Amino acid sequence: MINFDNSATSFPKPDVVKKAVLEAMTRFGGNPGRSGHKISIETAEAVYSARTAAADFFGAESDNVVFTQNCTHALNMAIKGTASAGCHIIISSLEHNSVLRPVHALSKGTCSYSIAQVSQNDGETVENFNKLITPHTKIIACTLGSNVTGQILPFRSIADLCRKHEICFIADGAQACGVIPVSLLDGINILCTAGHKSLYGPSGTGLLVTDGKYKIKPIMEGGTGSASMEKDQPDLLPDSLESGTINTSGAIGLGAGIRFVKKLGMDRIYDHENKLCRIFIHETENIGRMTVYRGETENYLPIVSFNVAGLSANETAAKLSDMGFALRGGLHCSGLAHTSLGTVPDGTVRFSPSVFNSEKEVYSLVSAIKKIAAESA
């Protein structure tokens, strides 16, 4: 199988990540921060090295980097941990359910939320957020780039808006981190991201990175290896948000993935993946029965959504799978985005290459799509 579903999980993983995970399983088998023996101490040092790699990559203090299960876990901690009674939250019209669902759950209590429409015009998008701000708005939570179309939001301008109104800016970086430069220096207060996508870490890894300006209340409590006689959860980061034993091998593997991205260079990664997207769009534009969902701007991550007439998105993806290509069809856990796109209820087929894909593989995919389109006519 040729994997073009890297927006779900990047595969294959770099050799350095596989090596790091194997080393973690064979050498770093202690519980970090729980014991004073050599195995535990060496494991803690390896985890701290991964934590500092993430901190350096995203412009944060090491202690403000929290390892999570995935981006969904991080977003739930960030949103529910900063929300207060009666607060108003603004999200975008392109949100993944990892943002929509925790915000919607809070609205069943005393909180409320509004949805800002994202347009092809960045200034208009920012103004749409601005118009929804009320005296009770305490959080803006939005994606940096859509997981459906790849459209990049004007997140630095949204950050400026948040700073002006003293609003906590929580960013979903699942699709953007590792592809385009993202940092807390952009004005993001809490950055949540997946480790297993464009950071090339193992599955079951994610990050919450904060500038410390807004206190995040724990949504779970437990053992942290610190302040064990206290009944209350420790107040210091990362302990307050890392209850229980972390995914040690995953964290060490994620650190290796971040170093891989940094060494290779995000510009190089983006240029390669974006070139594959341009080839895909160019080679399919004359397929009469195919629709590509992209605006005219270049402000996109390397993701392309499309459909073939006469077939549902899942049918097209299934046919491509039978021909040796892995693409994701459906709604991509982003009902809001597909509603905005007008592709409900079937969704789209999503093409998302990684740095390990080649031009030859893209041309082979295009040939397969041409065949499917001809057969469905």
DOMAR-237756 format. One record per atom (N, C-alpha, C): residue in three letters; x, y, z. Coordinates in steps of 0.05 Angstrom, whole numbers, padded with zeros to 5 digits, always signed. Layout:
BEGIN
alaXYZ ...
//
This chain:
BEGIN
met+00017-00024+00000 met+00000+00000+00000 met+00017+00025+00000 ile+00009+00045-00016 ile+00022+00071-00016 ile+00005+00089+00002 asn+00016+00100+00023 asn+00000+00115+00042 asn-00001+00145+00035 phe-00026+00153+00028 phe-00031+00182+00024 phe-00052+00191+00045 asp-00051+00179+00068 asp-00069+00186+00090 asp-00053+00196+00114 asn-00033+00212+00108 asn-00015+00220+00129 asn-00027+00241+00148 ser-00049+00253+00140 ser-00063+00272+00158 ser-00076+00258+00181 ala-00081+00232+00178 ala-00091+00216+00200 ala-00068+00207+00218 thr-00048+00194+00205 thr-00024+00185+00219 thr-00002+00182+00198 ser+00020+00195+00203 ser+00042+00193+00183 ser+00054+00164+00184 phe+00058+00154+00160 phe+00070+00127+00157 phe+00082+00125+00130 pro+00107+00115+00127 pro+00123+00104+00148 pro+00135+00125+00167 lys+00147+00115+00189 lys+00161+00132+00208 lys+00191+00133+00201 pro+00205+00154+00208 pro+00234+00155+00203 pro+00248+00133+00219 asp+00271+00125+00208 asp+00287+00105+00221 asp+00295+00114+00249 val+00301+00140+00252 val+00310+00149+00279 val+00288+00147+00300 val+00262+00149+00291 val+00240+00145+00310 val+00237+00116+00318 lys+00239+00098+00298 lys+00238+00069+00304 lys+00260+00061+00323 lys+00284+00072+00318 lys+00307+00066+00334 lys+00303+00076+00363 ala+00292+00100+00365 ala+00287+00112+00392 ala+00267+00096+00408 val+00245+00087+00394 val+00225+00072+00408 val+00236+00045+00417 leu+00252+00032+00400 leu+00264+00006+00407 leu+00283+00010+00431 glu+00299+00031+00430 glu+00317+00036+00452 glu+00301+00041+00478 ala+00279+00055+00476 ala+00262+00060+00499 ala+00252+00034+00511 met+00245+00015+00493 met+00234-00010+00503 met+00255-00029+00514 thr+00280-00025+00505 thr+00301-00043+00513 thr+00320-00032+00534 arg+00321-00005+00536 arg+00339+00008+00555 arg+00326+00025+00575 phe+00306+00041+00567 phe+00293+00060+00585 phe+00267+00049+00595 gly+00269+00028+00611 gly+00245+00014+00621 gly+00236+00023+00648 gly+00248+00043+00660 gly+00239+00052+00686 gly+00216+00071+00685 asn+00205+00077+00708 asn+00182+00096+00710 asn+00194+00123+00717 pro+00194+00142+00699 pro+00207+00168+00703 pro+00195+00183+00727 gly+00212+00192+00744 gly+00203+00209+00766 gly+00190+00194+00789 arg+00191+00167+00788 arg+00178+00151+00809 arg+00197+00137+00827 ser+00222+00134+00819 ser+00242+00120+00835 ser+00269+00133+00833 gly+00287+00126+00852 gly+00313+00138+00852 gly+00335+00120+00842 his+00327+00096+00831 his+00347+00078+00820 his+00355+00086+00792 lys+00377+00074+00783 lys+00389+00082+00758 lys+00371+00079+00734 ile+00355+00058+00732 ile+00337+00054+00709 ile+00317+00077+00707 ser+00305+00084+00730 ser+00286+00105+00731 ser+00298+00132+00724 ile+00322+00137+00735 ile+00335+00163+00730 ile+00343+00166+00700 glu+00353+00144+00688 glu+00361+00146+00660 glu+00336+00149+00642 thr+00314+00137+00650 thr+00289+00140+00635 thr+00279+00169+00637 ala+00280+00179+00661 ala+00271+00207+00666 ala+00288+00227+00649 glu+00314+00221+00647 glu+00331+00239+00631 glu+00324+00237+00602 ala+00318+00213+00592 ala+00310+00210+00564 ala+00284+00224+00558 val+00265+00223+00577 val+00239+00236+00573 val+00243+00267+00574 tyr+00260+00276+00593 tyr+00266+00304+00595 tyr+00279+00315+00569 ser+00296+00299+00557 ser+00308+00307+00532 ser+00287+00311+00510 ala+00267+00293+00510 ala+00245+00296+00490 ala+00229+00321+00497 arg+00225+00326+00522 arg+00209+00350+00531 arg+00224+00375+00522 thr+00250+00376+00526 thr+00265+00400+00518 thr+00266+00403+00488 ala+00266+00381+00473 ala+00265+00383+00444 ala+00239+00396+00435 ala+00217+00388+00448 ala+00191+00400+00441 ala+00190+00429+00449 ala+00201+00435+00473 ala+00201+00463+00482 ala+00216+00481+00463 asp+00239+00472+00455 asp+00256+00488+00436 asp+00242+00491+00409 phe+00228+00470+00400 phe+00215+00471+00374 phe+00192+00490+00374 phe+00178+00493+00397 phe+00154+00510+00398 phe+00157+00535+00414 gly+00182+00542+00422 gly+00187+00567+00436 gly+00175+00569+00463 ala+00178+00547+00479 ala+00167+00546+00506 ala+00188+00539+00526 glu+00180+00541+00552 glu+00196+00531+00574 glu+00192+00501+00576 ser+00213+00486+00583 ser+00210+00457+00584 ser+00188+00448+00603 asp+00186+00461+00626 asp+00166+00452+00645 asp+00137+00457+00635 asn+00134+00474+00615 asn+00108+00481+00604 asn+00100+00463+00581 val+00115+00441+00577 val+00109+00421+00556 val+00097+00397+00570 val+00072+00390+00563 val+00058+00367+00575 val+00054+00345+00554 phe+00062+00321+00561 phe+00057+00299+00543 phe+00028+00289+00547 thr+00015+00284+00524 thr-00013+00275+00525 thr-00016+00250+00507 gln-00040+00239+00508 gln-00045+00215+00491 gln-00047+00222+00462 asn-00056+00246+00456 asn-00061+00254+00428 asn-00069+00283+00429 cys-00075+00295+00406 cys-00084+00323+00405 cys-00112+00326+00418 thr-00129+00307+00415 thr-00156+00308+00427 thr-00154+00310+00457 his-00136+00294+00469 his-00132+00295+00498 his-00122+00323+00506 ala-00103+00333+00491 ala-00092+00360+00497 ala-00113+00381+00496 leu-00129+00381+00475 leu-00150+00401+00471 leu-00171+00400+00493 asn-00179+00376+00501 asn-00198+00373+00523 asn-00187+00385+00548 met-00162+00379+00554 met-00149+00391+00578 met-00148+00421+00577 ala-00140+00431+00553 ala-00137+00460+00550 ala-00164+00475+00552 ile-00184+00465+00537 ile-00210+00479+00536 ile-00225+00476+00563 lys-00227+00452+00573 lys-00242+00448+00598 lys-00227+00459+00622 gly-00200+00459+00619 gly-00184+00468+00641 gly-00182+00498+00644 thr-00188+00513+00623 thr-00187+00542+00624 thr-00215+00555+00624 ala-00236+00540+00617 ala-00263+00550+00617 ala-00272+00556+00646 ser-00288+00577+00649 ser-00299+00584+00675 ser-00329+00587+00672 ala-00343+00586+00695 ala-00372+00588+00694 ala-00382+00613+00680 gly-00400+00609+00661 gly-00412+00632+00647 gly-00395+00643+00625 cys-00373+00630+00618 cys-00355+00642+00598 cys-00366+00636+00570 his-00357+00652+00551 his-00365+00650+00523 his-00340+00642+00507 ile-00343+00623+00489 ile-00321+00612+00474 ile-00327+00616+00444 ile-00307+00623+00428 ile-00310+00625+00399 ile-00292+00604+00386 ile-00304+00590+00367 ile-00290+00570+00351 ile-00294+00577+00321 ser-00280+00564+00303 ser-00283+00569+00275 ser-00302+00549+00262 ser-00310+00556+00237 ser-00328+00538+00222 ser-00313+00515+00209 leu-00287+00512+00214 leu-00272+00490+00203 leu-00262+00470+00224 glu-00274+00472+00248 glu-00263+00457+00270 glu-00267+00426+00268 his-00247+00412+00277 his-00248+00384+00282 his-00266+00379+00307 asn-00277+00356+00309 asn-00294+00350+00333 asn-00279+00351+00359 ser-00252+00350+00357 ser-00236+00352+00382 ser-00238+00379+00395 val-00246+00399+00379 val-00252+00426+00390 val-00282+00429+00394 leu-00298+00422+00374 leu-00327+00426+00375 leu-00339+00411+00399 arg-00333+00386+00402 arg-00347+00370+00422 arg-00342+00378+00451 pro-00317+00384+00459 pro-00314+00393+00487 pro-00327+00421+00491 val-00326+00438+00471 val-00339+00464+00474 val-00369+00460+00475 his-00380+00443+00459 his-00409+00438+00459 his-00417+00426+00486 ala-00400+00408+00496 ala-00406+00396+00523 ala-00408+00417+00544 leu-00389+00436+00544 leu-00389+00458+00563 leu-00415+00475+00561 ser-00425+00477+00537 ser-00449+00494+00532 ser-00474+00482+00545 lys-00473+00456+00553 lys-00495+00444+00566 lys-00496+00452+00596 gly-00475+00466+00605 gly-00475+00478+00631 gly-00480+00507+00629 thr-00461+00523+00640 thr-00466+00552+00640 thr-00450+00567+00618 cys-00433+00553+00603 cys-00418+00565+00582 cys-00434+00567+00556 ser-00425+00584+00538 ser-00438+00587+00512 ser-00416+00589+00491 tyr-00423+00585+00466 tyr-00403+00587+00445 tyr-00415+00598+00419 ser-00398+00609+00402 ser-00406+00619+00376 ser-00386+00608+00355 ile-00395+00607+00330 ile-00378+00597+00309 ile-00372+00619+00289 ala-00347+00625+00286 ala-00338+00645+00266 ala-00333+00632+00239 gln-00346+00644+00219 gln-00343+00634+00192 gln-00316+00640+00181 val-00303+00620+00169 val-00277+00623+00156 val-00282+00627+00126 ser-00270+00649+00115 ser-00273+00654+00087 ser-00246+00652+00073 gln-00246+00656+00047 gln-00221+00656+00032 gln-00205+00681+00036 asn-00217+00701+00048 asn-00205+00727+00054 asn-00197+00728+00084 asp-00171+00729+00089 asp-00161+00728+00117 asp-00172+00751+00134 gly-00173+00775+00122 gly-00183+00798+00137 gly-00212+00794+00145 glu-00227+00783+00126 glu-00256+00778+00132 glu-00259+00757+00154 thr-00242+00737+00153 thr-00243+00716+00174 thr-00237+00728+00201 val-00217+00744+00204 val-00210+00757+00229 val-00233+00774+00239 glu-00245+00789+00221 glu-00268+00806+00228 glu-00291+00789+00237 asn-00295+00766+00226 asn-00317+00748+00234 asn-00313+00739+00263 phe-00288+00735+00271 phe-00282+00728+00299 phe-00287+00753+00316 asn-00277+00776+00307 asn-00279+00800+00322 asn-00308+00807+00329 lys-00326+00804+00310 lys-00354+00811+00313 lys-00368+00794+00334 leu-00357+00771+00340 leu-00370+00752+00359 leu-00360+00756+00388 ile-00340+00773+00392 ile-00329+00777+00418 ile-00348+00793+00436 thr-00353+00783+00460 thr-00370+00796+00479 thr-00353+00800+00505 pro-00364+00815+00524 pro-00350+00818+00550 pro-00345+00791+00564 his-00360+00771+00557 his-00358+00745+00570 his-00339+00725+00555 thr-00329+00734+00532 thr-00312+00717+00516 thr-00285+00713+00530 lys-00279+00688+00537 lys-00254+00682+00552 lys-00235+00665+00536 ile-00245+00651+00515 ile-00229+00632+00500 ile-00236+00634+00470 ile-00215+00635+00453 ile-00218+00629+00425 ile-00202+00604+00420 ala-00216+00583+00411 ala-00203+00557+00405 ala-00207+00551+00376 cys-00186+00549+00361 cys-00189+00543+00333 cys-00165+00529+00321 thr-00170+00516+00299 thr-00149+00501+00285 thr-00130+00521+00271 leu-00105+00513+00268 leu-00087+00529+00252 leu-00090+00524+00222 gly-00099+00499+00216 gly-00103+00492+00188 gly-00123+00469+00187 ser-00142+00471+00168 ser-00163+00451+00166 ser-00153+00423+00159 asn-00163+00403+00173 asn-00155+00375+00166 asn-00171+00365+00142 val-00190+00380+00132 val-00206+00372+00109 val-00195+00384+00083 thr-00192+00410+00083 thr-00182+00424+00058 thr-00153+00432+00060 gly-00142+00434+00084 gly-00115+00444+00087 gly-00114+00475+00089 gln-00136+00489+00088 gln-00136+00518+00089 gln-00123+00527+00115 ile-00103+00545+00113 ile-00090+00556+00137 ile-00105+00581+00146 leu-00112+00581+00172 leu-00126+00604+00183 leu-00105+00626+00189 pro-00114+00651+00190 pro-00096+00674+00197 pro-00091+00674+00227 phe-00077+00654+00237 phe-00076+00650+00266 phe-00060+00671+00280 arg-00041+00682+00267 arg-00025+00704+00280 arg-00042+00729+00284 ser-00060+00734+00265 ser-00078+00757+00268 ser-00099+00751+00289 ile-00108+00726+00291 ile-00127+00718+00311 ile-00114+00720+00339 ala-00088+00713+00340 ala-00074+00716+00365 ala-00072+00745+00374 asp-00067+00763+00355 asp-00067+00792+00361 asp-00094+00801+00372 leu-00115+00791+00361 leu-00142+00797+00370 leu-00146+00788+00399 cys-00137+00764+00404 cys-00139+00753+00431 cys-00123+00770+00451 arg-00099+00777+00444 arg-00082+00793+00461 arg-00095+00820+00467 lys-00107+00832+00447 lys-00120+00858+00451 lys-00143+00857+00471 his-00158+00835+00470 his-00182+00832+00487 his-00177+00814+00511 glu-00152+00807+00517 glu-00146+00790+00540 glu-00162+00764+00539 ile-00161+00751+00516 ile-00174+00726+00512 ile-00153+00704+00509 cys-00158+00681+00521 cys-00140+00658+00518 cys-00142+00646+00491 phe-00120+00644+00477 phe-00120+00632+00450 phe-00109+00604+00451 ile-00127+00585+00446 ile-00120+00556+00445 ile-00120+00547+00416 ala-00097+00537+00408 ala-00094+00529+00380 ala-00092+00499+00376 asp-00107+00489+00356 asp-00105+00461+00348 asp-00085+00460+00325 gly-00061+00450+00332 gly-00040+00449+00312 gly-00036+00421+00300 ala-00056+00404+00302 ala-00052+00376+00293 ala-00042+00373+00265 gln-00053+00390+00247 gln-00046+00388+00219 gln-00023+00406+00211 ala-00018+00427+00226 ala+00002+00447+00218 ala+00029+00442+00230 cys+00031+00432+00255 cys+00057+00430+00268 cys+00074+00409+00254 gly+00098+00417+00247 gly+00116+00400+00233 gly+00116+00406+00203 val+00097+00421+00193 val+00095+00428+00165 val+00101+00458+00160 ile+00090+00475+00177 ile+00095+00503+00176 ile+00105+00513+00203 pro+00120+00534+00205 pro+00130+00544+00231 pro+00107+00552+00249 val+00107+00541+00273 val+00087+00548+00293 val+00102+00551+00320 ser+00096+00573+00334 ser+00110+00578+00359 ser+00092+00593+00378 leu+00097+00591+00404 leu+00083+00607+00423 leu+00089+00637+00418 leu+00111+00642+00405 leu+00118+00670+00399 leu+00099+00682+00378 asp+00083+00665+00366 asp+00062+00675+00347 asp+00038+00687+00362 gly+00039+00685+00389 gly+00017+00695+00405 gly-00002+00674+00415 ile+00004+00649+00410 ile-00012+00627+00420 ile-00007+00623+00449 asn-00029+00621+00465 asn-00025+00617+00494 asn-00023+00587+00500 ile-00039+00571+00487 ile-00038+00542+00492 ile-00039+00528+00465 leu-00018+00514+00458 leu-00016+00499+00433 leu-00020+00470+00438 cys-00039+00458+00424 cys-00044+00429+00426 cys-00038+00416+00399 thr-00024+00394+00400 thr-00018+00381+00375 thr-00015+00351+00378 ala-00016+00338+00355 ala-00012+00309+00354 ala+00018+00302+00351 gly+00027+00281+00363 gly+00054+00272+00359 gly+00057+00254+00335 his+00035+00241+00327 his+00037+00219+00308 his+00032+00227+00279 lys+00028+00253+00274 lys+00023+00263+00247 lys+00049+00274+00235 ser+00050+00300+00231 ser+00074+00312+00218 ser+00098+00316+00236 leu+00096+00307+00261 leu+00119+00307+00278 leu+00132+00279+00277 tyr+00119+00260+00263 tyr+00130+00234+00258 tyr+00135+00216+00282 gly+00121+00223+00304 gly+00123+00206+00328 gly+00105+00182+00327 pro+00106+00165+00347 pro+00088+00142+00348 pro+00059+00149+00354 ser+00041+00131+00348 ser+00013+00135+00355 ser+00011+00135+00385 gly-00010+00149+00395 gly-00013+00151+00424 gly+00004+00172+00437 thr+00012+00192+00420 thr+00028+00214+00431 thr+00016+00241+00422 gly+00018+00260+00440 gly+00009+00288+00434 gly+00023+00307+00453 leu+00018+00333+00449 leu+00030+00353+00466 leu+00011+00375+00473 leu+00013+00385+00497 leu+00001+00411+00505 leu+00024+00428+00513 val+00027+00451+00499 val+00049+00470+00504 val+00036+00497+00511 thr+00043+00507+00535 thr+00031+00532+00544 thr+00052+00553+00550 asp+00043+00579+00548 asp+00061+00601+00556 asp+00058+00607+00586 gly+00040+00593+00599 gly+00036+00597+00628 gly+00019+00620+00636 lys+00009+00636+00617 lys-00007+00659+00623 lys-00034+00652+00635 tyr-00046+00631+00625 tyr-00072+00623+00635 tyr-00070+00596+00649 lys-00080+00596+00674 lys-00079+00572+00690 lys-00097+00550+00678 ile-00088+00526+00676 ile-00103+00504+00666 ile-00110+00485+00689 lys-00136+00484+00696 lys-00144+00467+00718 lys-00143+00437+00708 pro-00133+00419+00724 pro-00132+00391+00716 pro-00160+00380+00712 ile-00164+00363+00692 ile-00190+00350+00689 ile-00188+00321+00699 met-00164+00313+00708 met-00160+00288+00722 met-00137+00291+00742 glu-00139+00275+00763 glu-00119+00277+00784 glu-00108+00249+00790 gly-00084+00248+00802 gly-00073+00222+00808 gly-00043+00225+00815 gly-00030+00202+00812 gly-00001+00201+00819 gly+00015+00218+00800 thr+00034+00232+00811 thr+00052+00249+00794 thr+00082+00244+00801 gly+00087+00230+00824 gly+00114+00227+00833 gly+00123+00251+00850 ser+00106+00270+00854 ser+00113+00294+00870 ser+00090+00299+00890 ala+00097+00312+00912 ala+00078+00320+00933 ala+00059+00297+00940 ser+00069+00274+00945 ser+00053+00250+00948 ser+00036+00250+00974 met+00043+00267+00993 met+00027+00268+01018 met+00004+00288+01015 glu+00003+00303+00994 glu-00018+00323+00990 glu-00043+00310+00977 lys-00066+00317+00987 lys-00091+00306+00975 lys-00098+00321+00949 asp-00090+00345+00947 asp-00095+00361+00923 asp-00074+00355+00902 gln-00082+00358+00877 gln-00064+00354+00854 gln-00042+00376+00856 pro-00016+00368+00851 pro+00005+00389+00851 pro-00002+00412+00832 asp+00007+00435+00839 asp+00000+00459+00824 asp+00020+00465+00802 leu+00044+00453+00803 leu+00064+00460+00783 leu+00062+00443+00758 leu+00071+00455+00736 leu+00072+00441+00710 leu+00100+00427+00708 pro+00102+00405+00694 pro+00080+00391+00680 pro+00064+00372+00697 asp+00072+00369+00723 asp+00060+00349+00741 asp+00029+00352+00743 ser+00020+00377+00744 ser-00009+00381+00748 ser-00026+00369+00726 leu-00014+00366+00702 leu-00030+00356+00679 leu-00020+00329+00669 glu-00001+00317+00684 glu+00009+00291+00676 glu+00005+00270+00698 ser-00020+00264+00703 ser-00027+00244+00724 ser-00022+00217+00713 gly-00009+00200+00730 gly-00004+00173+00721 gly+00022+00171+00704 thr+00030+00147+00698 thr+00054+00142+00683 thr+00050+00150+00654 ile+00067+00167+00643 ile+00064+00175+00615 ile+00073+00153+00596 asn+00067+00156+00571 asn+00075+00138+00550 asn+00105+00143+00545 thr+00122+00130+00561 thr+00151+00136+00560 thr+00163+00131+00533 ser+00158+00107+00521 ser+00170+00101+00495 ser+00159+00120+00474 gly+00133+00127+00476 gly+00121+00145+00457 gly+00133+00173+00459 ala+00137+00182+00484 ala+00149+00209+00487 ala+00178+00210+00476 ile+00193+00189+00481 ile+00221+00188+00471 ile+00221+00186+00441 gly+00202+00171+00429 gly+00199+00169+00400 gly+00191+00196+00388 leu+00173+00210+00402 leu+00164+00236+00393 leu+00187+00256+00393 gly+00203+00255+00414 gly+00227+00272+00414 gly+00245+00267+00390 ala+00248+00242+00382 ala+00264+00235+00359 ala+00251+00246+00333 gly+00224+00245+00332 gly+00210+00255+00309 gly+00213+00285+00306 ile+00212+00299+00328 ile+00215+00328+00328 ile+00243+00335+00318 arg+00263+00321+00328 arg+00291+00326+00319 arg+00294+00319+00289 phe+00280+00299+00280 phe+00281+00292+00251 phe+00270+00315+00234 val+00247+00326+00242 val+00235+00348+00228 val+00253+00373+00228 lys+00265+00378+00252 lys+00282+00401+00254 lys+00307+00398+00237 lys+00319+00375+00236 lys+00343+00370+00220 lys+00337+00372+00191 leu+00315+00360+00182 leu+00308+00360+00154 leu+00300+00388+00145 gly+00285+00402+00162 gly+00277+00429+00157 gly+00248+00430+00147 met+00232+00447+00161 met+00203+00449+00153 met+00199+00460+00126 asp+00217+00479+00118 asp+00215+00490+00091 asp+00217+00468+00070 arg+00237+00451+00074 arg+00242+00429+00055 arg+00218+00409+00055 ile+00208+00403+00079 ile+00185+00385+00081 ile+00160+00397+00067 tyr+00154+00422+00073 tyr+00131+00435+00062 tyr+00134+00437+00031 asp+00157+00445+00022 asp+00161+00448-00007 asp+00157+00421-00021 his+00167+00400-00010 his+00164+00373-00022 his+00134+00365-00023 glu+00121+00366+00000 glu+00093+00357+00002 glu+00075+00375-00014 asn+00081+00401-00014 asn+00064+00420-00030 asn+00068+00415-00060 lys+00092+00408-00068 lys+00097+00401-00096 lys+00080+00377-00104 leu+00079+00357-00087 leu+00063+00333-00093 leu+00033+00341-00096 cys+00024+00359-00079 cys-00004+00368-00081 cys-00008+00383-00108 arg+00011+00400-00115 arg+00008+00415-00141 arg+00007+00396-00164 ile+00024+00375-00164 ile+00023+00355-00185 ile-00004+00341-00186 phe-00013+00333-00162 phe-00039+00320-00161 phe-00061+00337-00172 ile-00062+00362-00164 ile-00084+00380-00174 ile-00081+00385-00204 his-00057+00389-00214 his-00052+00394-00242 his-00060+00370-00259 glu-00052+00347-00250 glu-00057+00322-00266 glu-00086+00313-00265 thr-00101+00323-00246 thr-00129+00314-00244 thr-00149+00336-00253 glu-00139+00360-00261 glu-00158+00381-00267 glu-00174+00377-00292 asn-00164+00359-00309 asn-00180+00353-00334 asn-00197+00328-00332 ile-00198+00317-00308 ile-00216+00294-00304 ile-00244+00306-00300 gly-00261+00304-00319 gly-00287+00318-00319 gly-00305+00310-00296 arg-00302+00286-00286 arg-00320+00276-00266 arg-00308+00279-00238 met-00288+00295-00235 met-00275+00299-00209 met-00276+00328-00200 thr-00282+00332-00175 thr-00283+00358-00163 thr-00262+00360-00141 val-00246+00381-00143 val-00225+00387-00122 val-00235+00411-00106 tyr-00234+00409-00080 tyr-00244+00429-00062 tyr-00222+00447-00051 arg-00215+00467-00067 arg-00194+00486-00060 arg-00201+00514-00069 gly-00193+00534-00054 gly-00197+00561-00063 gly-00174+00569-00081 glu-00173+00594-00089 glu-00153+00603-00108 glu-00127+00613-00094 thr-00128+00616-00068 thr-00104+00625-00054 thr-00084+00602-00051 glu-00060+00609-00043 glu-00039+00589-00038 glu-00036+00582-00009 asn-00055+00593+00007 asn-00053+00591+00036 asn-00063+00564+00046 tyr-00050+00542+00038 tyr-00059+00515+00044 tyr-00037+00498+00054 leu-00044+00480+00073 leu-00026+00458+00080 leu-00027+00438+00058 pro-00008+00419+00057 pro-00008+00399+00036 pro-00029+00377+00040 ile-00054+00386+00036 ile-00078+00369+00038 ile-00096+00376+00015 val-00107+00356+00001 val-00126+00362-00021 val-00150+00343-00018 ser-00174+00355-00017 ser-00199+00340-00016 ser-00212+00339-00043 phe-00223+00316-00050 phe-00236+00314-00077 phe-00258+00293-00076 asn-00274+00293-00097 asn-00295+00273-00101 asn-00296+00265-00130 val-00305+00241-00135 val-00310+00231-00162 val-00340+00228-00166 ala-00351+00241-00187 ala-00380+00240-00191 ala-00390+00212-00194 gly-00414+00207-00182 gly-00426+00181-00184 gly-00417+00162-00163 leu-00398+00170-00146 leu-00389+00153-00125 leu-00388+00169-00098 ser-00395+00155-00077 ser-00391+00168-00051 ser-00362+00169-00045 ala-00354+00186-00026 ala-00326+00189-00018 ala-00315+00162-00008 asn-00331+00147+00007 asn-00322+00122+00018 asn-00319+00101-00004 glu-00337+00102-00024 glu-00335+00083-00047 glu-00309+00088-00063 thr-00303+00114-00067 thr-00278+00121-00082 thr-00254+00112-00066 ala-00254+00117-00040 ala-00231+00109-00023 ala-00228+00079-00023 ala-00251+00064-00022 ala-00249+00035-00022 ala-00238+00024-00048 lys-00246+00036-00071 lys-00235+00028-00097 lys-00205+00033-00098 leu-00197+00056-00088 leu-00168+00063-00088 leu-00153+00044-00070 ser-00165+00037-00047 ser-00152+00018-00029 ser-00147-00009-00043 asp-00167-00018-00059 asp-00164-00043-00074 asp-00142-00041-00094 met-00136-00017-00103 met-00115-00013-00123 met-00088-00006-00110 gly-00086-00007-00084 gly-00061-00003-00070 gly-00055+00024-00059 phe-00076+00041-00056 phe-00072+00069-00046 phe-00089+00074-00021 ala-00076+00084-00001 ala-00090+00090+00024 ala-00097+00120+00025 leu-00123+00126+00022 leu-00133+00153+00026 leu-00158+00151+00043 arg-00165+00172+00057 arg-00188+00171+00075 arg-00212+00184+00062 gly-00234+00170+00062 gly-00260+00181+00052 gly-00279+00185+00075 gly-00297+00204+00072 gly-00317+00209+00093 gly-00316+00238+00103 leu-00324+00240+00129 leu-00327+00267+00141 leu-00303+00275+00158 his-00283+00257+00161 his-00258+00264+00174 his-00261+00276+00202 cys-00282+00267+00217 cys-00287+00277+00244 cys-00291+00307+00244 ser-00299+00319+00222 ser-00301+00348+00220 ser-00327+00356+00206 gly-00349+00350+00220 gly-00376+00357+00208 gly-00379+00387+00203 leu-00367+00404+00220 leu-00369+00433+00215 leu-00356+00440+00189 ala-00332+00430+00184 ala-00317+00437+00160 ala-00332+00427+00135 his-00343+00403+00136 his-00357+00393+00113 his-00384+00407+00109 thr-00396+00417+00130 thr-00420+00433+00127 thr-00413+00459+00113 ser-00391+00472+00121 ser-00382+00496+00108 ser-00375+00491+00079 leu-00364+00467+00073 leu-00355+00460+00046 leu-00378+00452+00028 gly-00401+00444+00041 gly-00424+00435+00026 gly-00421+00406+00017 thr-00406+00390+00032 thr-00401+00362+00024 thr-00414+00342+00044 val-00434+00351+00059 val-00450+00333+00076 val-00471+00320+00059 pro-00478+00294+00062 pro-00469+00276+00083 pro-00446+00258+00076 asp-00437+00258+00051 asp-00417+00238+00043 asp-00389+00246+00049 gly-00383+00272+00051 gly-00356+00281+00055 gly-00339+00281+00030 thr-00314+00277+00033 thr-00295+00278+00011 thr-00274+00256+00014 val-00258+00253-00007 val-00234+00236-00005 val-00211+00255-00001 arg-00194+00247+00018 arg-00172+00266+00025 arg-00145+00254+00017 phe-00130+00270+00002 phe-00102+00263-00006 phe-00083+00279+00012 ser-00066+00265+00027 ser-00048+00279+00044 ser-00021+00265+00044 pro-00002+00274+00029 pro+00025+00261+00026 pro+00043+00268+00050 ser+00064+00253+00052 ser+00085+00259+00072 ser+00112+00263+00058 val+00132+00269+00073 val+00159+00273+00062 val+00169+00248+00049 phe+00158+00225+00056 phe+00168+00199+00045 phe+00154+00191+00019 asn+00134+00206+00010 asn+00121+00200-00016 asn+00137+00212-00039 ser+00133+00200-00062 ser+00148+00209-00086 ser+00129+00219-00108 glu+00140+00233-00127 glu+00124+00242-00150 glu+00113+00218-00166 lys+00129+00197-00169 lys+00121+00173-00183 lys+00096+00161-00171 glu+00095+00161-00144 glu+00071+00150-00130 glu+00047+00167-00136 val+00050+00194-00137 val+00027+00211-00143 val+00017+00206-00171 tyr+00035+00204-00191 tyr+00026+00198-00218 tyr+00011+00171-00220 ser+00020+00152-00204 ser+00006+00126-00204 ser-00022+00129-00192 leu-00024+00145-00171 leu-00050+00151-00159 leu-00069+00164-00179 val-00059+00184-00193 val-00075+00198-00213 val-00085+00179-00235 ser-00069+00161-00243 ser-00077+00141-00263 ser-00100+00124-00252 ala-00098+00116-00227 ala-00119+00100-00215 ala-00145+00116-00213 ile-00144+00142-00206 ile-00168+00158-00204 ile-00181+00161-00232 lys-00164+00165-00252 lys-00175+00167-00280 lys-00190+00142-00287 lys-00179+00119-00280 lys-00193+00094-00286 lys-00219+00092-00271 ile-00219+00099-00246 ile-00244+00098-00229 ile-00265+00117-00240 ala-00256+00142-00248 ala-00275+00161-00259 ala-00287+00152-00285 ala-00271+00139-00302 ala-00281+00129-00328 ala-00301+00106-00323 glu-00296+00089-00304 glu-00314+00067-00298 glu-00340+00076-00285 ser-00339+00099-00272 ser-00364+00108-00258 ser-00381+00125-00277 ala-00372+00131-00301 ala-00387+00148-00319 ala-00412+00134-00329 
//
